[in-house]
């Protein structure tokens, strides 16, 4: 598969997952709203979600996939045909060490949920002891998900290395199905009972995802065998690299964790929920584009750099940046310009009020400023991981997080939860600038002329689309709070006409041609070369 086709495979399944995720959030907004119970649940959900982003979409894959591929390639070189067995044996060693660590860590964290939740929320000054107690209870229910999703990530990394990207990309669909089924058929009479049902569904989904990955690995002829934990040189190397990689890959999620914590401590009830709902829509382009492009390019980039072909590696990253900007910039513009009608059409019904729409939409517009940056981080960091450099992204991520913390503390007072979102977006752009500057200074990445030319054309095409959306907003917004059919039609018109306008403008301006798209789809993947 080409980069575009591999990204399409991952992004397509992620799109299904994110659509189901939006259905889940619509049901949450309807039955739980944006207040006492939802704030408590979203705090309980934040830590498992953080670990999912770090492992399933970040650090573990970034470190494990190149090591798995190198083990396989080296074994095949020494004894043709033995590569897969050697790599699977390495994965078994990792599992034997990882499993007891995860079990101990999970038990400790479940016992310490009180201090953990207090550290994140300050005891919920706005909601009192009852809200803190609920958040603590829900966190204890969701914590086993951490161990389960980490094991899923190990198995998913193996399948990604074998170019079976779709299996791991499909796993999050089970999470959303579980939560939708729980809220439709097992919710309680109150908002608190419904929040508890959702917490249980999170952990159940982790178990189902693990069973799905185990079955898929068996279908691929991969069976991991547990042994006594042994810190072999390769396992030591992985553990040494994975900590810094987690911090580097998780900069966005850590920033969101800091933002959520500050909102829980210093802002009125509902602010945590506004940030969550806005971030859910804001994260859609990251899931569809950034994770897809980053996951698809890592095996190819590792092989190119490993073979000393720096020119090919530079071309791979330029084309990845080009594709990321082509897809993410119009998404950012749409979320910024049409934040209110999008939030109203998706979420405003039941317990989610018109005031909640305005609160969430203002945060979404601020978050949207950073959408291309969130995606480009996923495209640039593989340039370090493929060279076994996890320390540099960590230093950059730490600086970004410190900047975000300072920005939050400055902007939260005049702008409330919107200031938190603005700071997070700016911190993401600082992260991107430092990642690129470092690669450029090392002569490992140079923007080529094709990228520069297309970037200008993509910006102008996005501006053309923004003008149309600005004209459509007042016409379509009244229909966003009516019946389900009217909402769907109005959202379809808004998104469809915007996408059509951007596509036509991009073709007219030469941002992409039909011939280029066809060649991207039909070209063999460098990952297979």
Order of alpha helices (4+ residues) and beta strands (2+ residues): alpha-alpha-alpha-alpha-alpha-alpha-alpha-alpha-alpha-alpha-alpha-alpha-alpha-alpha-alpha-alpha-alpha-alpha-alpha-alpha-alpha-alpha-alpha
